C-alpha cells in the first residue's frame, strides 16, 4: 500500500509539474476588439489599441520568455498616441504600455511582422532551442501563437532553419495557415521550396516542388504564385523553360497556370498531357516560340499578378523580353486573362519592378531616379512619347516608395540614404512632397516600414539616444500654410528646423514621444547620454 501511495504521489507530482510548466501570458482587457489595419506589419490596429513590436533588438539577445522588453509585442490605447506628440513627459506618464508577448518578435526579414486572427496573435521569434553542444540556435526562426483571451501559448507551429525566411500567416475560412520558404539540399544541390502548415496543430498541408521564383500575396490573401523548371522524361534532364503555377493556401495541390514550353518541347514530350491547353498563347501567337520561355514573378498584390517572360531561343532574332499581368479572380488567373504590359526597355523595366506600387494593371507608380522622379505607368498608353508614363513629382528622384495609404490617397516615400520620410498625394499631378521627420529613422531595409494611424506617423529613430524604438510624429499641421507669428515659416517647417537641434530640451521632448517603453539597459544609456553631453 505504501508503495502504491508513493507511486500515486509521484505521478500526481509529475502531472502538476508538467501542467505548471506550460507558459502563459497576462490576460489583458479589451483584446476582442475588431481588427482594423496593419496585419503583417510591425504595428496592428485592433479594437481600442495599437499592438506593435517594441523597437529592434539583436536577434542574438536573450529571448527567454518574460525577459525581452525591446522587440516584445506591446500595446497602447490608440487614443493615447496623441498624448505623446508634444513631448510632455507629464502626459507621457499617463500612457499605459501593456506587454502582450515578452519575446523577440523579429527575424532578419523586415517585410513581415505580426498577425491577428480570431482570438490569437501569430508571430516569428528567434529559436531558443539548443544544439548538441548547448549553443542556442537563434539563427533559426520559430513560429508560434498566443491566445489573447486565455493567455495560453500554442505549441510551436514550425521552425525554419534561418532567420531570413519569407513567411505569411493566412486565414482561410476558420483555419489559419503558416506559409514560409525554406531551402533543402537534394543530390548536392540547393532547392528553394515553400511549406504550408496548419497553425492550429502544426500539420504539414503542402510543400512545393523546387521553385525558381515565388510571390506570396502582399494583402495576406490565399493565392501564391510560383515557377518551376520543367523536366523532360525523354531527355532525362531539366528543360530550359519553366512553368507558372498558382496555389491556394490550404489546398492539397497547386494548379498549372501556363507552361513556358515551346513548339519543339510540346511536340516532343507534352502532347495530350497536363500541358494541353496551358500553352502561352497571346493574341493567337505562341509566345514561347520554338524553344520556350522562362517566367519570372515580379509582384502578387493579392488583387493582381505581374511577371516577366524571357525567350530561351539561342537565335538572337527570336529573343525578347515581355511583361504580362492579370487580375486575380476567385484566387486564380488563366491565359485568357493575361494583359501584355509592355516590352522590355529602359523605361518599362523601371516601371515594372518589385519596388513599384501596383494600384492596378494600368496604374503602376514607380521612381525614375535618373530623370523624372515619381511616375505613373499605364500600359494602355505605351505608344506615347513617355512610354506610357506621366510625371507625378519631379522632387522624388532620390526617394523610394515605402508604403501607400490608398484610402487617403497618400504615398509615403523615403530617402533611404538619410532616413527621412515624405508624404505625397500621388493621385494629383505635379504634387509637392511634404517632409515628415527631421531625425533619421530606420528604413525598410533595416527595420519595418513605418505606419500611419490617423495623423500620427510612427517609425523607429535610428541613432542614439533613441536606440531603435518606435516614436510618434504628429502630422496634423503638415498642410497648414499659416506662418508663425513673427516668423516666415509654418508650424511644421519650424518643427523640422528645431527638431534636429541636439540640445537637452529637444532631446527630452523627442524622448517624450516614445510610443512603447525602453528596457533598463537602454534607459540607463539614455540618462548617461544626457549626463555626458549636457552635465
Backbone torsions as a table, in degrees:
resi	resn	phi	psi	omega
1	UNK	NA	-43.0	179.5
2	UNK	-61.3	-39.7	179.2
3	UNK	-65.1	-40.0	179.3
4	UNK	-65.6	-42.2	178.6
5	UNK	-62.7	-43.2	179.5
6	UNK	-63.4	-39.0	178.9
7	UNK	-65.2	-42.9	179.0
8	UNK	-62.9	-41.6	179.5
9	UNK	-62.0	-42.7	-179.4
10	UNK	-66.0	-37.6	178.9
11	UNK	-66.0	-46.3	-179.9
12	UNK	-62.0	-41.6	179.1
13	UNK	-62.0	-42.7	-180.0
14	UNK	-63.3	-42.2	179.2
15	UNK	-62.7	-45.0	179.4
16	UNK	-62.4	-38.9	179.1
17	UNK	-64.8	-41.9	-178.8
18	UNK	-66.9	-46.6	-178.1
19	UNK	-69.6	-31.3	179.6
20	UNK	-71.6	-19.1	-177.3
21	UNK	-86.0	-10.2	179.5
22	UNK	-65.4	121.1	-176.4
23	UNK	-70.6	145.5	177.1
24	UNK	-136.2	163.2	175.6
25	UNK	-121.0	162.4	177.8
26	UNK	-61.7	137.6	175.3
27	UNK	-85.4	116.5	-174.7
28	UNK	-99.6	150.5	177.6
29	UNK	-75.0	156.6	172.2
30	UNK	71.0	23.4	-177.1
31	UNK	-81.6	-12.0	-176.2
32	UNK	-93.1	15.5	178.7
33	UNK	-64.6	158.7	-177.0
34	UNK	-69.3	134.8	174.3
35	UNK	-65.5	137.8	-177.6
36	UNK	-118.5	-47.8	-176.4
37	UNK	-165.8	159.1	166.0
38	UNK	97.8	4.6	-179.1
39	UNK	-54.2	131.0	-179.3
40	UNK	88.3	5.0	175.7
41	UNK	-111.4	-174.0	-179.3
42	UNK	-84.5	-10.7	-178.2
43	UNK	-137.7	120.4	-176.7
44	UNK	-118.6	132.3	178.4
45	UNK	-96.7	121.5	-176.4
46	UNK	-145.6	122.8	-178.6
47	UNK	61.6	-131.2	-179.2
48	UNK	-90.8	8.3	-171.3
49	UNK	-127.5	157.5	162.4
50	UNK	-110.5	128.2	177.5
51	UNK	-103.9	131.9	-175.1
52	UNK	-151.0	157.2	176.0
53	UNK	-77.7	121.4	-168.1
54	UNK	-82.5	68.9	176.5
55	UNK	86.5	-179.6	-174.1
56	UNK	-111.2	112.6	176.7
57	UNK	-100.8	156.6	173.5
58	UNK	-65.0	138.9	-179.5
59	UNK	-69.5	-12.3	179.0
60	UNK	-98.5	3.8	179.5
61	UNK	-72.0	166.4	179.9
62	UNK	-60.8	119.4	-176.7
63	UNK	-112.9	23.1	176.5
64	UNK	-63.1	134.2	-179.2
65	UNK	-51.8	136.0	-179.7
66	UNK	75.5	10.3	174.6
67	UNK	-100.5	-50.1	-175.3
68	UNK	-65.0	137.1	166.9
69	UNK	-110.4	-48.6	175.4
70	UNK	-72.4	131.5	-177.7
71	UNK	73.8	4.4	171.8
72	UNK	-72.4	163.3	173.3
73	UNK	-88.2	120.4	179.1
74	UNK	-127.5	174.6	178.2
75	UNK	-147.6	153.8	169.0
76	UNK	-136.8	159.0	175.8
77	UNK	-67.0	138.0	179.9
78	UNK	-58.9	-37.2	-179.3
79	UNK	-67.4	-16.5	-179.8
80	UNK	-85.7	-12.2	-177.5
81	UNK	-59.0	-40.5	-178.7
82	UNK	-65.2	-19.9	179.0
83	UNK	-72.0	-14.9	-175.9
84	UNK	-94.7	-14.1	-165.4
85	UNK	-77.9	-14.4	178.2
86	UNK	-96.0	1.9	179.7
87	UNK	68.7	20.1	-179.5
88	UNK	-83.1	110.8	-176.2
89	UNK	-66.0	-23.5	176.3
90	UNK	-66.2	-44.5	175.8
91	UNK	-65.4	-38.9	-178.8
92	UNK	-55.4	-39.3	-177.8
93	UNK	-68.0	-17.7	179.1
94	UNK	-82.6	-13.1	-176.7
95	UNK	-85.2	117.3	-178.6
96	UNK	-91.1	126.1	178.8
97	UNK	-107.6	117.5	177.2
98	UNK	-95.5	137.0	171.1
99	UNK	-87.9	126.2	-177.5
100	UNK	-99.5	-52.3	176.9
101	UNK	-131.3	112.9	-179.4
102	UNK	-89.4	69.4	174.5
103	UNK	-138.5	166.3	174.1
104	UNK	-82.8	105.5	-175.5
105	UNK	-95.2	64.2	-179.0
106	UNK	-148.2	157.2	166.6
107	UNK	-132.4	-172.9	174.9
108	UNK	-81.0	0.2	177.7
109	UNK	-104.3	108.2	-175.4
110	UNK	-89.8	10.9	179.4
111	UNK	-86.2	-9.6	-174.8
112	UNK	-139.8	129.8	-176.9
113	UNK	-112.7	-117.6	-176.8
114	UNK	-112.0	156.0	-176.1
115	UNK	-130.6	138.5	175.8
116	UNK	-117.0	121.5	174.1
117	UNK	-136.4	128.7	-179.3
118	UNK	59.3	-128.1	-177.4
119	UNK	-93.6	3.0	-170.6
120	UNK	-119.9	155.9	170.5
121	UNK	-113.5	136.6	-177.2
122	UNK	-116.4	140.6	-171.7
123	UNK	-155.2	170.2	174.2
124	UNK	-118.8	145.1	-177.0
125	UNK	-150.6	148.1	175.7
126	UNK	-58.7	136.5	-178.2
127	UNK	-64.6	145.3	174.7
128	UNK	-108.6	6.2	176.4
129	UNK	-69.3	155.9	-178.9
130	UNK	-112.4	150.2	175.1
131	UNK	-86.1	-172.6	-175.5
132	UNK	-64.1	-23.8	-179.9
133	UNK	-87.4	-5.8	-178.0
134	UNK	93.1	0.7	178.8
135	UNK	-76.8	137.3	178.6
136	UNK	-71.7	131.9	-175.6
137	UNK	-90.8	58.1	-176.0
138	UNK	-77.2	0.6	171.7
139	UNK	-79.9	-10.7	176.7
140	UNK	-93.4	157.1	-178.4
141	UNK	-113.5	126.4	177.0
142	UNK	-104.4	135.5	178.0
143	UNK	-104.9	132.7	-173.5
144	UNK	-149.4	-179.7	-179.4
145	UNK	-148.9	161.6	174.4
146	UNK	-134.7	129.3	172.8
147	UNK	-82.5	115.5	-172.7
148	UNK	-70.2	-27.0	-177.2
149	UNK	-82.4	-33.2	-178.8
150	UNK	-99.3	-17.9	-176.9
151	UNK	75.9	12.4	-177.4
152	UNK	-97.4	132.8	174.1
153	UNK	-81.4	139.0	175.2
154	UNK	-79.9	166.6	174.8
155	UNK	-64.9	154.5	177.7
156	UNK	-54.6	129.9	-177.0
157	UNK	-77.9	-44.7	-179.9
158	UNK	-167.9	167.2	175.9
159	UNK	-133.2	127.8	175.1
160	UNK	-95.6	149.9	-173.5
161	UNK	-79.6	-2.7	178.6
162	UNK	-142.4	173.1	-178.5
163	UNK	-106.4	16.8	177.1
164	UNK	-116.8	10.5	-179.6
165	UNK	-57.8	141.1	172.0
166	UNK	-85.0	138.5	-178.5
167	UNK	-151.8	158.1	173.2
168	UNK	-143.3	141.9	164.1
169	UNK	-100.5	127.1	-172.8
170	UNK	-128.4	132.7	175.3
171	UNK	-98.8	128.1	175.5
172	UNK	-127.5	111.5	-174.4
173	UNK	64.2	-127.4	179.8
174	UNK	-90.3	-7.2	-174.3
175	UNK	-100.4	146.3	172.7
176	UNK	-111.6	134.1	-178.3
177	UNK	-122.8	145.3	170.4
178	UNK	-99.1	128.6	174.6
179	UNK	-120.2	124.4	-177.5
180	UNK	-147.6	156.5	-178.9
181	UNK	-91.6	154.1	177.6
182	UNK	-152.9	163.0	176.7
183	UNK	-121.0	137.1	178.3
184	UNK	-127.8	146.4	175.5
185	UNK	-96.4	118.0	-178.8
186	UNK	-124.8	118.7	-179.1
187	UNK	53.1	39.5	177.6
188	UNK	81.9	-2.5	-179.4
189	UNK	-112.2	147.4	179.0
190	UNK	-86.6	127.9	177.7
191	UNK	-117.3	129.1	176.1
192	UNK	-91.3	130.4	-179.3
193	UNK	-137.3	171.1	167.5
194	UNK	-130.2	149.7	-175.3
195	UNK	-122.9	147.1	178.1
196	UNK	-121.4	128.3	-175.1
197	UNK	-128.6	137.7	173.6
198	UNK	-71.2	118.7	-173.1
199	UNK	-69.6	-17.6	-177.7
200	UNK	-79.4	-28.4	-175.9
201	UNK	-135.3	-0.9	178.5
202	UNK	75.4	7.2	-178.4
203	UNK	-75.9	134.3	178.1
204	UNK	-69.9	130.4	179.8
205	UNK	-101.0	-38.4	-174.7
206	UNK	-161.6	141.8	169.0
207	UNK	-130.1	127.5	-176.6
208	UNK	-72.4	162.6	166.0
209	UNK	-74.0	174.3	-178.3
210	UNK	-61.2	128.2	-178.9
211	UNK	-106.8	154.7	172.2
212	UNK	-91.5	-38.7	174.7
213	UNK	-147.0	152.4	-179.5
214	UNK	-143.3	148.1	178.7
215	UNK	-140.7	107.5	171.3
216	UNK	-76.9	160.3	-177.4
217	UNK	-77.1	128.1	179.3
218	UNK	-59.8	-32.1	-175.8
219	UNK	-91.1	13.7	177.9
220	UNK	66.7	18.7	175.3
221	UNK	-79.9	-179.3	-160.6
222	UNK	-90.0	-6.6	-173.5
223	UNK	-92.4	125.7	174.9
224	UNK	-113.0	135.7	173.7
225	UNK	-111.2	142.2	175.5
226	UNK	-152.6	158.0	179.2
227	UNK	-118.4	145.9	177.9
228	UNK	-131.7	148.7	174.1
229	UNK	-76.4	129.3	-179.6
230	UNK	-74.4	158.0	179.0
231	UNK	-122.7	133.4	179.8
232	UNK	-94.0	119.1	177.3
233	UNK	-68.9	-37.1	-177.3
234	UNK	-73.7	-36.5	178.9
235	UNK	-87.0	-15.6	-177.5
236	UNK	55.7	46.9	178.5
237	UNK	-159.9	164.8	176.4
238	UNK	-65.8	146.0	173.7
239	UNK	-78.7	167.6	175.7
240	UNK	-85.3	-15.3	-178.9
241	UNK	-99.5	169.6	172.1
242	UNK	-132.9	175.7	-174.8
243	UNK	-124.6	150.3	-179.7
244	UNK	-104.7	128.2	179.3
245	UNK	-120.3	154.2	168.6
246	UNK	-119.1	147.1	179.7
247	UNK	-137.4	129.5	175.0
248	UNK	-95.2	120.6	-176.8
249	UNK	-54.6	127.6	-178.1
250	UNK	106.7	-21.6	179.6
251	UNK	-75.8	162.5	180.0
252	UNK	-82.9	-25.6	-175.0
253	UNK	-139.3	158.0	172.7
254	UNK	-92.6	163.4	-179.7
255	UNK	-117.6	135.9	175.5
256	UNK	-71.2	125.8	177.1
257	UNK	-89.6	-51.0	-178.2
258	UNK	-157.1	146.7	175.3
259	UNK	-100.8	146.8	175.8
260	UNK	-91.2	10.4	-177.5
261	UNK	-64.4	136.4	174.6
262	UNK	-88.7	-177.8	-175.3
263	UNK	-58.9	-43.2	-176.5
264	UNK	-60.8	-48.0	-178.4
265	UNK	-67.9	-38.6	179.2
266	UNK	-61.2	-42.6	178.8
267	UNK	-70.8	-34.7	-174.2
268	UNK	-74.1	-50.0	-169.1
269	UNK	-127.1	-18.4	-163.6
270	UNK	-119.0	25.5	174.8
271	UNK	-80.4	134.3	178.1
272	UNK	56.9	44.8	176.1
273	UNK	-125.7	-166.5	178.2
274	UNK	-62.6	-16.0	-179.4
275	UNK	-79.3	-16.0	-176.3
276	UNK	-64.5	129.0	-177.0
277	UNK	83.0	-0.7	179.6
278	UNK	-110.9	10.9	179.3
279	UNK	-65.4	149.0	-178.4
280	UNK	-81.3	83.3	178.4
281	UNK	-105.4	127.2	179.5
282	UNK	-134.0	125.3	-176.6
283	UNK	51.7	39.0	176.8
284	UNK	82.7	-2.9	-178.6
285	UNK	-107.7	140.6	174.4
286	UNK	-80.0	100.7	-175.2
287	UNK	-61.0	-31.1	-176.9
288	UNK	-75.5	-6.0	172.4
289	UNK	59.8	-148.0	-176.6
290	UNK	-79.6	-42.3	-171.9
291	UNK	-96.4	-36.0	-178.3
292	UNK	128.6	178.9	-178.9
293	UNK	-136.5	156.0	166.4
294	UNK	-102.7	147.4	-178.2
295	UNK	-118.7	124.6	-178.6
296	UNK	-119.3	118.8	-178.7
297	UNK	-73.3	139.2	179.5
298	UNK	-113.6	-46.1	-173.7
299	UNK	-152.2	138.9	169.9
300	UNK	-133.0	100.5	-178.6
301	UNK	-82.6	-12.9	-170.5
302	UNK	100.7	-29.7	176.2
303	UNK	-100.7	-26.4	-179.5
304	UNK	-148.8	159.4	176.4
305	UNK	-129.4	140.6	-179.5
306	UNK	-130.7	138.6	-179.8
307	UNK	-149.5	164.2	179.6
308	UNK	-114.2	138.6	175.4
309	UNK	-114.2	139.7	-179.2
310	UNK	-132.0	126.8	-179.5
311	UNK	-71.1	149.0	178.2
312	UNK	-105.2	6.5	178.5
313	UNK	-60.5	133.6	179.3
314	UNK	-73.9	-24.5	177.9
315	UNK	-74.3	116.1	-174.5
316	UNK	-60.4	-22.6	-179.6
317	UNK	-65.9	-21.1	-178.2
318	UNK	-101.4	-6.2	-176.3
319	UNK	-74.2	136.8	175.8
320	UNK	-160.4	157.0	176.5
321	UNK	-126.7	127.7	-177.4
322	UNK	-134.3	155.7	177.0
323	UNK	-112.7	139.7	176.8
324	UNK	-132.6	157.4	176.4
325	UNK	-150.0	165.0	177.9
326	UNK	-154.6	147.2	171.1
327	UNK	-78.0	136.4	-179.6
328	UNK	-85.0	121.4	-179.6
329	UNK	-123.6	128.3	-178.9
330	UNK	53.5	36.6	175.2
331	UNK	79.5	9.8	-178.1
332	UNK	-151.3	175.0	174.7
333	UNK	-139.1	165.7	174.2
334	UNK	-144.7	172.2	-175.4
335	UNK	-58.1	-37.5	-177.3
336	UNK	-64.8	-21.2	-177.9
337	UNK	-91.7	-4.0	-177.1
338	UNK	-68.9	138.3	171.7
339	UNK	-117.5	132.7	175.3
340	UNK	-78.1	121.1	-175.4
341	UNK	-95.1	-8.4	177.0
342	UNK	148.3	162.1	172.0
343	UNK	-91.4	147.7	-178.9
344	UNK	-61.6	126.6	168.9
345	UNK	-156.8	177.6	-172.7
346	UNK	-60.4	-31.2	-179.1
347	UNK	-81.0	-48.5	-176.2
348	UNK	-67.5	-35.6	178.1
349	UNK	-61.2	-36.0	177.6
350	UNK	-69.0	-41.6	-175.9
351	UNK	-67.9	-42.3	-172.4
352	UNK	-101.2	66.1	179.9
353	UNK	-119.2	169.4	179.5
354	UNK	-66.8	-20.2	-176.3
355	UNK	-88.2	-4.3	-178.6
356	UNK	-79.1	162.8	174.9
357	UNK	-104.1	117.6	-175.3
358	UNK	-99.4	89.4	177.8
359	UNK	-72.5	-39.2	174.3
360	UNK	-159.0	175.1	-179.0
361	UNK	-62.9	-29.7	180.0
362	UNK	-110.6	23.2	173.4
363	UNK	-146.7	85.7	-175.9
364	UNK	-118.0	121.5	-175.6
365	UNK	-102.1	138.3	-178.0
366	UNK	-153.6	168.3	179.4
367	UNK	-105.8	124.5	169.5
368	UNK	-98.3	98.9	-173.2
369	UNK	-75.0	-15.7	-177.5
370	UNK	-90.3	-35.1	-169.3
371	UNK	-126.2	-55.2	-160.9
372	UNK	-114.6	-17.1	-176.8
373	UNK	89.7	-138.3	-178.5
374	UNK	-77.2	125.0	-174.7
375	UNK	-125.7	160.4	173.6
376	UNK	-123.1	127.6	-178.2
377	UNK	-108.3	135.1	176.5
378	UNK	-132.7	112.2	-176.0
379	UNK	-62.7	-23.1	-179.7
380	UNK	-71.5	-15.2	177.5
381	UNK	-109.2	25.1	-169.6
382	UNK	-69.0	-9.1	179.7
383	UNK	-94.2	-1.0	-179.3
384	UNK	-78.8	173.3	-172.8
385	UNK	-64.0	-26.6	-178.2
386	UNK	-96.9	17.4	178.2
387	UNK	55.7	46.9	174.6
388	UNK	79.8	11.6	-174.3
389	UNK	-113.7	158.1	168.2
390	UNK	-134.6	148.4	-176.7
391	UNK	-84.4	125.0	177.2
392	UNK	-93.7	-44.9	178.1
393	UNK	-155.4	125.6	179.4
394	UNK	-83.1	-3.3	-178.5
395	UNK	-79.3	-9.8	-165.0
396	UNK	-102.9	22.2	-175.7
397	UNK	-59.2	-35.8	-175.1
398	UNK	-96.5	11.0	-176.0
399	UNK	-106.9	168.1	170.7
400	UNK	-127.5	155.5	178.6
401	UNK	-78.2	121.0	-179.5
402	UNK	-91.5	-57.5	178.2
403	UNK	-160.7	167.6	-175.4
404	UNK	-132.8	135.3	170.9
405	UNK	-104.5	93.8	-173.1
406	UNK	-62.9	-35.1	-177.4
407	UNK	-61.8	-38.7	-178.5
408	UNK	-90.0	-15.9	-176.8
409	UNK	81.3	16.2	-178.8
410	UNK	-103.6	137.1	172.6
411	UNK	-110.2	138.0	-179.7
412	UNK	-110.4	125.6	-174.6
413	UNK	-116.3	158.8	-177.0
414	UNK	-137.0	132.2	166.7
415	UNK	-86.5	96.8	-171.2
416	UNK	-65.9	-26.5	179.9
417	UNK	-68.9	-28.3	-175.6
418	UNK	-111.8	-13.2	-177.7
419	UNK	71.7	28.7	-180.0
420	UNK	-108.0	134.3	-178.5
421	UNK	-106.8	154.2	-177.6
422	UNK	-137.5	157.7	177.5
423	UNK	-122.1	138.7	179.6
424	UNK	-140.5	140.6	172.1
425	UNK	-83.1	93.1	-170.7
426	UNK	-73.1	-8.5	-179.8
427	UNK	-81.9	-7.3	-179.7
428	UNK	-114.1	144.5	178.3
429	UNK	-78.3	153.1	177.7
430	UNK	52.2	40.1	-177.9
431	UNK	-75.5	148.2	176.0
432	UNK	-93.9	130.3	-179.9
433	UNK	-83.0	149.7	-179.0
434	UNK	-116.4	125.2	177.9
435	UNK	-70.6	140.4	-175.3
436	UNK	-103.6	-54.6	-174.0
437	UNK	-112.6	151.9	178.3
438	UNK	-106.2	-18.5	177.7
439	UNK	-104.5	138.1	-174.8
440	UNK	-58.5	132.9	174.3
441	UNK	-111.1	158.8	174.6
442	UNK	-70.1	146.7	-179.2
443	UNK	-101.8	176.4	-175.1
444	UNK	-68.3	-13.8	175.8
445	UNK	-82.8	-15.1	-179.0
446	UNK	-116.9	-19.2	-178.7
447	UNK	-161.2	177.9	179.8
448	UNK	-66.4	152.3	174.8
449	UNK	-63.1	146.2	176.8
450	UNK	-60.9	170.0	175.9
451	UNK	-129.4	156.7	177.1
452	UNK	-121.7	125.1	175.1
453	UNK	-120.3	108.8	-175.2
454	UNK	62.7	-123.7	178.0
455	UNK	-93.3	9.2	-172.9
456	UNK	-107.4	124.3	177.9
457	UNK	-97.8	123.2	-173.4
458	UNK	-121.0	116.5	-179.6
459	UNK	-146.3	179.3	-175.0
460	UNK	-105.2	118.1	175.3
461	UNK	-72.1	131.5	-167.9
462	UNK	-81.6	-38.4	-165.0
463	UNK	-101.7	167.3	175.6
464	UNK	-67.4	148.9	6.8
465	UNK	-98.6	34.0	-175.0
466	UNK	-102.3	-19.9	162.7
467	UNK	56.2	38.4	168.4
468	UNK	65.9	33.6	172.3
469	UNK	-97.7	172.1	179.9
470	UNK	-87.2	132.7	179.5
471	UNK	-128.8	160.5	-174.9
472	UNK	-109.4	133.0	172.0
473	UNK	-117.1	125.7	-179.8
474	UNK	-85.0	115.2	-179.6
475	UNK	-100.0	10.7	-171.6
476	UNK	-60.5	-26.4	-178.2
477	UNK	-109.1	18.1	-174.8
478	UNK	-66.3	-26.1	-179.5
479	UNK	-101.8	1.3	-179.9
480	UNK	-77.3	113.7	-177.2
481	UNK	-89.9	4.4	179.5
482	UNK	-65.8	132.2	179.4
483	UNK	-80.4	141.3	175.3
484	UNK	-65.6	146.9	-178.1
485	UNK	-60.1	124.0	178.6
486	UNK	81.4	4.3	-179.3
487	UNK	-132.2	155.7	178.3
488	UNK	-100.3	36.8	179.1
489	UNK	-135.8	153.8	174.8
490	UNK	-81.3	172.6	178.1
491	UNK	-56.2	-45.9	-174.1
492	UNK	-73.9	-35.8	174.8
493	UNK	-62.1	-39.3	178.2
494	UNK	-66.4	-39.7	177.5
495	UNK	-59.9	-46.1	-178.7
496	UNK	-64.6	-34.1	179.4
497	UNK	-70.9	-40.1	-173.0
498	UNK	-87.8	-24.9	-174.3
499	UNK	-67.0	-23.3	-178.2
500	UNK	-84.2	-5.7	179.0
501	UNK	-68.5	132.3	-174.6
502	UNK	-95.4	32.8	176.8
503	UNK	-82.7	164.8	-173.7
504	UNK	-62.1	-42.1	-177.8
505	UNK	-61.5	-43.4	-179.1
506	UNK	-65.6	-43.8	-179.1
507	UNK	-63.1	-39.6	177.9
508	UNK	-65.5	-37.4	177.7
509	UNK	-65.5	-42.2	178.1
510	UNK	-64.4	-43.1	178.7
511	UNK	-58.6	-32.0	178.5
512	UNK	-68.7	-10.7	178.2
513	UNK	-97.7	10.9	175.7
514	UNK	-60.2	126.1	-175.4
515	UNK	-79.3	-40.0	-177.5
516	UNK	-102.6	-125.7	178.5
517	UNK	-149.2	148.3	177.9
518	UNK	-85.1	149.8	170.2
519	UNK	-75.6	170.6	-174.0
520	UNK	-62.4	-38.8	-179.1
521	UNK	-61.6	-48.6	-177.6
522	UNK	-71.8	-32.0	176.5
523	UNK	-63.9	-40.6	177.0
524	UNK	-66.2	-39.8	178.6
525	UNK	-63.9	-37.2	178.2
526	UNK	-63.0	-47.3	179.8
527	UNK	-64.3	-39.1	178.6
528	UNK	-65.1	-37.4	178.2
529	UNK	-60.7	-43.4	179.0
530	UNK	-64.1	-42.9	-179.4
531	UNK	-65.0	-43.5	-176.2
532	UNK	-69.4	-29.3	-173.7
533	UNK	-103.4	-21.1	-173.3
534	UNK	-132.2	4.0	-179.4
535	UNK	-68.5	NA	NA
